Amino acid sequence: MQELRLRQQMTLAPRLQQSVKLLQMSALEFTTAVEHALATNPFLEDADELEADAAPIQPEARGGAQAADGEPVPEPAIVPEGAGAEDTPPDAPAYSGDYPTHASAGGESDLGQWACASVSMRERLSLDLGNYHLEPRDRLLAEFIIDALDDDGYLRVPLAGLCSAAHPDFNPAPDEGEWMAALRLVQQLDAPGLAARDLRECLSLQLAAARDVNESTRELALHIVQEHLDRLAKNDCVGLRRLLDCSDEALREACALIRNLDPKPGSRYSGEAPVYVVPDVFVDKWHGRWRVLPNRNAMPRARLHSTYADLFRRARLDDRSPMAQELQEARWLVRNVEQRYTTIQRVAEAIVKRQQTFFEYGEVALRPLMLREVADDLNMHESTVSRATVSKYMTTPRGVFEFRHFFSRELATESGGSCSAAAVRALIKEMVEAEDPAMPLSDVELTQHLASSGILLARRTVSKYRGQLRVPPAELRRQH
């Protein structure tokens, strides 16, 4: 008996797949990819090398500006100062810091500060995901889940919420079965326990992946985690032994196995050794205005090899031949490389425009900003802006920052205004640094100090922000 089944599926065109892949790469990954294409595709040639060979002694600057190494750079985008009423300095205390009067556009940046970024959990998972051969739709579903993980590695957002968030990118909308398949895939990436929806699932995933463990001990530990985790938290060994009908030795081994698990598997990524990053853009102040300059060293350019392309056209070979495919891929790469530069530059300009108070006053002046705001400003899809902010860095007078650093959720203030969560964390950090070591500020006192500045938060929220700053509780900070 034959069965006919119809299935709708979103299929991304090859050029769009390449565009998405190039955009989400870091500068280092992108440079490697372009260099590989130049080495393997005969229809591509290095535009920078050709211009350098043909350039006169004094190269003509296309936009009038030159980098420190003498290479011409495109005309810098100058972001108007005071663009919008929202750029008025905040009422909250602002840290002015030692502000440089001029920052180099690319020649004299301190290379040491380029090592400030670590490989984040989301970056590591995305890299691991790249090792799987997936349909574009399945890959996007997994990327949505990775982006939704919190810093502890948990998926706190219900799958139904992810469905509504991802709906514009999919036709038809993904069902629960597709989301669950994508979730199981993400849970297999890198460290066991990531992408769990609660503590029970997190510990269960780690137990399932544990090696060199007695099977009966594993099964008993799984039973405790899934059914009696509250009793384990209370250290109720008598009650557990009665409910599980097991020996003291078996219970002791199972409990020891559970206590060796990591309840916050995402936190391990914050302590990894730093890796070098290459900034995509430079931000400095020029004639009183903030400007965004592309990093020419992070901009390998490829162009179509006109001689080989002409020879191919004259030969009139089959359009489906391998050479024809390589020519088509070369055309796509040239267009997508330029599109990547344009997208990153526009997103960087939009960030600088909306976060000018940060560049003037520091972390405490970081404003609430959502991806949707930038997407609306640039008439882009939110997923495009998201890809243009991951693993993209800007060098500023205040240090090297990932684009995503400038996106922070909004918190209401007593006066009816708003501030960002990042600014609140910066204020808490300043308060802790200025406290008396013999009488450190408790979370209640930090909450009261914030309230006196017009920022009303619950004590548990302040405790959470303090924890994100890796500041110990007051009793552990006290110095006698």
Steps between C-alpha positions, in 0.01 A plus 500: 500500500643832393447817703526850360607765752531872441734708710570872493858597571690826493799480267758777499658582166872411487600867479287582806652208689847633423398854599367384838809288562744782421310756707503294820875430479751683715763711325758221535265233368393727215859573395578128500192423290580767240864393478388140448265609220780701335729197512248250361279691255677597175243770425596703810797729554620707794395860437731638772812337353418625151445857622824488697694382193347765276503787751736798453742604771231719660178299482189698436259482791154414383331687780774747585601320821795272554578242761822519698666258261427729204225283351193686380185444698138574412355830609424465874138516604461793739222451748332834581543598860175539690306298243162504667376623835588171661871589484481742794737385777312292758397623843674205661860551620733483205860387501705723277825306523827595332367579158751514213483804276574291191493132412689353210285375216698187454875534531589544866240302691638297788513144371494375858141612548394292202533196724211612722237270351449135589320241294147524633264212557283600204802535270629157604161337439465671162844376399411145606172526310700573186638145513156357426357472148153648549221641290495884517168491685629260765819703545303822553280331761809388690651849476183652647530265798869579548429875496225454761724331762577698814846540651457183710432299185126452557215544252260701715277602208213259424512341156169670423671836557778404262239406240350848503843666496620295204177508300604772249795288383300186433223391271329296624557576868697224679294263710589366844650184354750700294594713800552190715727344236704821485515513880630143523767587246617806697505294819754269334742784424810559713447476878219268619218680681481805274159602359316331787167651598537441873744358754359147476553488126846657535618236747329219308683596180833493685425163657405356161832621355716392796769246419663229710202495734341188646169455318298422815645811668407708194143367501460568871638854458261565210209383715603737780543796262169447323283407798665601829725799436332696781590232755860496377515878547387450862758222545217266606695176470260304721198597290685430175612157616144413601348621171766343280538178699877496450807444713694778674799438273294520179329819618831656600653428157197634313490820706874552455457462124225763496696747712791481255277627219494864390165675567608799286687358200497835318707674767815307410542698178550833674827384654667367187833637385459805278547471128610769261229682310523736206274807514274556201479878547671782688307774680656833587410865541596729214421873494260453790304219340513124536593312186519136396795380292525151349804296592675454167706210635176310568363566151647256248351574161447266210401592148414311187797403286384670180745322269395152607132596499531629141678184389224289652228699325676468166540126545118471534519207734198333653340716772481190720870419478724519810670809358165674457417420860830646619438817299155536656641446849768763431233754404303421814806534722595841359148634559461343843838628621402856412159451658664377821717812521201727440280324758764504776583866432132606511434305820810651665387851402152437642650377829729803533213735418281357777776447758686831480461555873696179559794632299483831688437385858572128523315185601251671733363693202431193286143533378236229461515368145330211325587332172156594369576874531811474283319272255219756461748785457688318224196333343657158560366179645579452868676170428735683260591754768550216747750328272678831439558546875629154597882474502531853359720743695568871505808670639403815692680746730350298788623160382400220265135397515287245322208663319261307727642678803294803402167316512342490844144474624305796636436566871253758623605782735306688765483814287326315218813469287704193432854364528672187378580191702865545401502852646357367827773235517758773444353704788509195730863441405588862583323477836686182592836646396437808714374315811680469833672156493428461871127570447409382147158584360239228526255436216234685700727805532588486130127491425444806722785694335357427157157612619648829618617550139149433373558137395247275673592131491418197709779378727515165318556687172789691656639170629478354151685798346766480772546134418533578129783736590663211692497707818474280813232568766576762767599245764769361268629847408548614858865560592592496869 
